[in-house]
Amino acid sequence: MGSRFTVAITADAAQPDGSSVHGDLRLRDLEEHGIAWRVLDRYVNPIPPADLADVDAVYSLGHLPFDEELVSQLPRLKLVARFGAGVDTIDLDACTRAGVVVTNTPEAIRTPLALATVTMLLGVAHRLVAKDSITRRSAWRERSEFRGAPMRGRTVGIVGFGGVGSEVARMLQALGFAVIGNNRSGRSPQADALGVELVERDELLARSDFVVLCAALTSETARMIGARELGLMKSSAALINMGRGGLVDTDALRQALKSRTIDAAGLDVFDPEPLDPDDELLSLPNVTLSPHALCWTADFTEDVTRDANASIIAVAEGRRPERALNPAVFETAAWQRKAEKAASVLTS
């Protein structure tokens, strides 16, 4: 690759030719800016430092970890660009110390993920998967066994009232649902704008007919929904998790579904991923599952790719990317040394 600004694309969701499970990554946009790219030769978790020794940026398509041990050994690395929003496997403080800026694409995923969340909620409420099954089995006489949940006047509680959570609230309000929310900070301009009442988490769990998890996974939110929390929910309620699998104690959830402590669940995320083929969740009739891909649409790929590529191009040209998650990095000597070299490397 010579001295050109070079991007490594993680092999967890891409092929050597640049094709991806997400669709077209528009790598030609990078090429038009003089940026070289390559897909890592192998999928290894964690990534060996030697695999990234000659790259300026990493295009992280999945959830591989970037911790102190890795980034401290990569003096050339300037950027980790996430395809998506979640950065729970990236140590932002370590990246800052190493002079590595981390970006994500929160605006691009907001509407696709909100639509997917509403889709999951309505699918669970209407027993869509069960009705699909009885239709395929020509078991129409079973229709009466799969009536949907009551919908009129129902309350949806949204845990995590940021960009996605507030967009879910807006959509559900338009459908006639009452919405309450919970936010770690206890405040949300979005909630104020929508007239959504913010309450403590326990109160939200007790009042809601549908509990929707939109929170980011952090040390504070890990396993935030366990046996105690599931026990606070109505026996007629459903849990919808579109955030991260680690938000929920999966053992407790399995038991709650089997014992009908709660009525149902809709899960697009798991811990770990992929879901074990022998996991009992796969055999439970009151859970709807999706392989962490429900929001994957053409619009999703187009918008996320646009924003991720913009971050890569900005760093390659010596500019600060708009969607930096660790802006303190720009004040470090490590970043400033790397940024000064970026533009000259690109044109050399």
Order of alpha helices (4+ residues) and beta strands (2+ residues): beta-alpha-beta-beta-alpha-beta-alpha-beta-alpha-alpha-beta-alpha-beta-alpha-beta-alpha-beta-alpha-beta-alpha-beta-beta-alpha-alpha
